[in-house]
Amino acid sequence: MTDNGPVDPENLRDLLTEDGRALLGGLRDHDPAADLAVATRLRRSYDAGLVSAALGQARLRQRAVAKFGPDDAHRMYFTPDGVEQATRTSVAAHRAERFRALGVRRLADLCGGIGGDAIALARAGIEVLAVDRDPLTCAVARANAEALGLADRIEVRCADVAETDTAGYDAVFVDPARRTGRGRTFDPEAYSPPLSWAVTAARRVPFAAVKVAPGIPHEAVPADAEAEWVSDRGDVKEAALWFGTRPGAVRATLLPSGAALRAASLPPDPSVRPVGRFLYEPDGAVIRAHLVAAVAEEVDGGLIDPTIAYVTADERRPTPYATAYEIGDVLPFNLKRLKALLREREVGTLTVKKRGSAVEPEEVRRRVRPRGPNAATVFLTRVAGSPAMLIGRPAARD
């Protein structure tokens, strides 16, 4: 069992034995660069196949720490696809809390994978049926429920989700596979199962959520669904279609704070105005949800360009939904001029952001060669249709 090799039920069974658990426990802080030496040492006491399986699983656990945290990751079991495709704990916990707040007590988790969402749901006090058609994935999910002390709340069933009867459940959660033999797919009907099937399954129960790609077009969102985009520490992680909540609404949720920007429907586009003293960079979830106008209204600002998701205002108004920068210069795009300004101001730490510009930040840094003790942020963008450079710094926090 390696992080890029085959994983099979026999390897998993070996790892669940007393010897397997002991081996894994001793590899928690293992350095993969030392695999050969460690394997040679361990094979003096353990079967060679078990040692290979444990070393591979230790690497998968280390990769999983970023999603599950060290405590859970080093108790759980993984497959390479399971690590890559599982929902990170922060997002799963947010969704589980939404279901709990809706009064959900029994939920069918369709396409449950290795159990990331089922674990969060069970910890929220919800009884979960986790369904997946892959026998190995189901075996890993059962092992994870047992390892985390949640086996009494999670039933894992190896079956086709299309043949699963969800009658009697308060809710369903569907996480279709968004990969084909050719890689990631952006066609919702190429999901497995297709989005249309997932939506039909969602409508059969009082509440449901269907996980979709963050880039789903707004026109593909069913009229009776609430669309939610979720970011974690500024990175957009997923989108979900909620049924039984607020039909037609849009929502951007920012983790770990849990701040949520909501609108009953898409707001009209904000006005365009000259660049003011402050520039606001909306969170990616806000942009995906098409709620930049709501941020503009909150800070009493407008757009710098009708096609660019930067908001500008004359005053600093704190908002959890955007990062504020104080702008000192608004100039036509010109790298020679930028280089001269940075040299004059002794800027050595340069943050380059771009939106609506074909120039890459790495190319800018290579060309301007920043040197000095000071720091600055430059935005490569468009202002009223023209290429521009905005030079400033993060605004002081109130």
N, C-alpha and C positions, 0 to 999 in steps of 0.2 A: 504494500500500500504506500504509494508515494503521491506527492501533490500533483503529479502529472502522469501518473500511471493508473492501472486498473485498481478498482476497489471492489471487493466482492463480499458476499455474506459470510464466507468462511473466515476471511480476515477480521471482519467485524466481530464474529463470535469469539475469535481468539482474544481480541482486545477487551472483551467484556468478562473474561475470566479473571480470577484473582491475580494471576501472574501478569496478565495484560494491563490491568488497572495499576498494579505496582510499577510496571515499566513506564507507563505514561506519566505517573506521578513524579517519577524521577527525571523526566525529560521536560518538565515545565519550562525551565530556563535554558534549555539546550540551544547551542549555537549550530545551525545547519551546516556551517563551514567545517565543523568537526565530525560530520556524519561517519566518515570512514573509521576514524580512531574509536569513536564511541561504539560503532557497530562491532568492531573487532573485540572490544572489551566485553560488551554485553553478550556476545555469542558464546562466551565461556560459561555463562550461567543459564542462558535462555535459548530456545529453538531459533534458528536463523530466520525462519519465516515470521515468527512473532516479533523479532527485533526489527526486521524490515517494515512490518506493518506499523509498529509503534513509532518508529522514526518518521514515517510518512504522515501518520496521524498527528504527531507533535508539530510538524510543519504546518499542517492545516489548522491546528488550534492556534498557532501563532498568527497566522493570517486572519483568523476569525476574531482576534482580540479587538480589532478596529470596529467591528460591528456589534459584538456581544459583550465587550468588556472582559477583563482578565479572569474574573471569578467564574463567570458562566462558561467562557470559551474553553478554559482548561478542565472543565468537567464534562463538556459536551463532545459529541462525535460528529464527524463531517465527511462529506465527499467533496471533491474539487468543485463540482457544479453547485453543491449545497452552499459552500462558502460564498461563491460568487453571486448566487441568485437570492439568498435569504435576505429578508428584511432586517435592517439594523434595529437593535433593541429600542432606541429612542423613538423611532417611527412606529414600530409595532406597539409600544406602550401607549403612545398617543392615540392610536386607532382603537386599542382595547379600551381605553378610558372613554372614548366617545361611545362605543357600544355599551359599556357599563352604564353611562349616564342616560342612555336611551332605555334602560331597564332590561336589557338583553340578559338572559340567564342561560340559554342553550343556543349554541351557534355551530353551524356546519362550515368548516374551513375546507373549501374545495381547492384542489391543487396545493395541498398543505406543505409539500416539500419536506425539509428536515425538521420542521416544527417551530421555526422562529416566531411566527405569528401566534401559533397555538400556545406557546409558552407564555407570551405576554397576555393573551386572553385568559388563560387559566389563572395567572397571577392576579388578574383583575376580578376573579371570582366567577368566571364564566365556564360552564361545562362545554367542552369542545369535542366535536367529531372531526378528526383530521383525515381527509381522503386524498390519496395519491395512487396512481396506477403502477408505479415502479416499486417492485418488491424491496430492493436494497434501500431506496429512499425511505420507505415505510419502516424498515428495520432500524434505520438510523433515528427516525423520529421517535420510535418507541424507546430506544436507548436513551435519547435525550430527555424524554418525559420522566423516565425512571431515574436518571442521573440527577435531575433537578428536583426530585420529590413531587412530581406533578402527575404521576401515572393515574391517580384516582380522579383527575379532572379531564384527562385527555385520552380519548379512544382513537386509536389509529386504525384506519381501515384501508386495505389495499384493494382498490376498485376503480372502475371508470366513473368519473364524476358525473357523466351523462346518465348513468344508471343509478345514481344515488338519490334516494327519496328524502327530501328535506322537509316533508310535512311534519309538523310538531315542533319545528325549531323556530326560535324567535328571529333568527337572522342567519344570513350566509355571508361569507367573505370569499371572493373568488380572486385568485392570483394566477391568471393565465401565463403560460410560458410565452415569452416574447422573442424567442430565438427559433430559427429554422436551421436546416442543414447548411444554409449559406451564411449564417450569422444572425445578428439582431434584425428584427423586422419592425418597420414603422407602420405597417398596414394592420389596423385593428382586426380585420377579418382573417389575417394570417396568424393571429395568436392561436395558441392551443390550450383550451378550446377557444373558438372565435369570440370576439366581443359580443356579437349578436346573441350567441348562446348564453354567455355570462349575464347579459342584461335580462334575458328572459328568466333565467334562474333567480336573479335578484328580485324580480317582480313577484315571485311566488310566495315571498315571506314578508313579514311586517317591516323589517329593516335589512339593509344589505350595503356592502361596499364592494366595488370591483376595482382592483388595482390596474392602472393603465400607464403607458409611457408618459413622462412629463410633457413630451412634445405633441400630445394629442391635439388636433385642431378643435377649436371651440365649437365649430359647426358639427363635429362628430359626437358631441355630448348630447344624450337624449334629453328631451324637454322636461321629463319628469325626474331628472337627476340633479343633485347638487354636485358641483365639481370642486374638488379641493386639491391644491398644490401644497406640498410640504417641503420645507428646506430644513437642513440641520447645519447650524453654524455657517450659514450663508450659501451652502451648496444644495441645489434642488435635488431631492432624492426620489420623489415619486409624485404621481397624481392618483386620485381615487374618485370614482363616481359613487355617490351616496344616494340610496333610495330609501324613501320613508322619512326623509328629514325636511329639506327646504327645496322643493322643485324649482329649477331655474336659477338658483343662487350660485354664486362663486365665492371661494374662500381661499385665502393664503394663510398658512400656518407656519410660524417660525419657531423652530426648536433650537435650543432647549427651553427658551422662555415660555413657549406656548402661546405667544401673542398671535392673535388671529384677526385678520382684516377680512370683513365680510361685506357683501353687497347682494341685495335681492335680485339684481340683474346687472349686466355690464353697464358701467357708467359711461356717459359721453366723453369723448376725447377732451383733455384739458386744452386751454389756449396756449399759444406760443408767445413768448415774451423775450426781451433781451436778457442776457446773462446778468444775474445780480451778484450780490456778495457771496452767496452760498449756493453750492451745488449739492443735490441729493441724489445718491445712487440707490435706487430701490432694490430690495432683496429680490433674488431670482424668482422666488415663489410669487411675489407680488407682480412681477413682470409677466410670468407665465399665466397668472390668473387674470391678466388685463385689468389690474387695479391700480395702475400708475396714477390715474386720474384721482383716485381716492387719496393717495399720498400728496398729490399736488394741492388738493383741497385742504388737507390737514395742515400743511405748512404755508398755505396762502401763496402758492407759487404757480409756475407754468412750465411748459416744456421749452427747451432751448432749440428744438427742431421738431417738426410734426412727426418725423419717423424715428426719433431717438428717445430712449427711455431714461433721460436725465431730466430731473426737475430742478428749477432754479428759483430762488427767492431772495428777498432783500434782508430778511431777518432769520436768525437761527431759532428754529422751533423743534425741540426734541421729538423724535418719533422712533418707535421700535422697528418700523418698516423700511427704513432707508438709512444709509450712512451719509453723514453731512461732511462737506469739505468747504473750507474758506478759500475763495478764489481771488488771486491777486492780479492775474494777467489773462486777458482774452485776446489771442493773436491769430492771424492767418497761419495756416500750417506752413512751416519752414524749418527744416531740421538744422540748417546753419544758424539761424537766429536762435533756436532753442539751445544749441550747443554754446553759443556766446553768452546767453543769459545764465545758463547753469554754471559756466566757468566764472562769470562775474560774481555770482552769488555763492561760489564755493560749495556747490551741491555735489556730494559724493554718494549719497543714498537716494536713488531715484526710483520711485514707483510709477510704472507706466500702465495706464488703463486705456482701453479702446472700446469704442462703440460706434459703428458706422464708418470705420476707417479700414483701409486695406493694409495699412502699415502695421507690422508685427512689433510688439514691445521689445523682443530680443534685437531686432534690427535697429531700433531707436537707441538702445543702450550701447550697441556696438559703434554706432555712428557718433554719438555725443560724448562717449567716454567720461562719465561723471567722476569727478574727483573733488574731495574736500570734506569738511566736517559736518556740513549741513544736509538737511533732507528736504525733499519736495515730491509732490505728486503731479504728474502731467496727464491730462486727458486728451487723447486723440479722438476727435469726434467731428460732428458737423454742427454748425450754428446757422440757423436760418438757411440751410441748404448748402453752405460753403464749408470746405475743410478747415478745421480750426484746432488750435492748441489752447487748453485751459490749464494754467499753472497755479497750484495752490498747495494746501496741506489739510490734513484731517482737522475738522473743527473741534475746538475745545469742548469737553463735556461739561454740561451744566451740573 
